[in-house]
């Protein structure tokens, strides 16, 4: 079993930046792909970004391309999400997710494809 703990959320003004972190513990040797999702009130959970085990293959939702950057430090079992130029529509609870399967371009990024989830961290962007 893998445990994921997110941190770094908070309140920021539009145009500002935040860096989210997600630390994995437990059976981390089983973790390959890691991703970020978000869920706004009244909306379904949506994909934000994903990274392969090495971090060399990444993908982003169109809504965050050019503004968000995913990275990972496997020595620390941690994945990060650098969020720049934040907009009010980025307001949501952000969740970290992990999967044991390797990510390749075109792999599914549906939430049900990920077996481990964190508890989420709130990001609020004020206008």
Buried (B, 14 or more C-beta within 10 A) or exposed (E): EBBBBBBBBEEBEEEBEBBBBBBBEEEBEBBBBBBBBBBBEEEEBBBBBBBBBEBEBBBBBEBBEEBBBBBBEBEEBBBBBBBBEBBEEBBBBBBBBBBBEEBEEEBEBEBEBBBBBBEBBEBBBEE
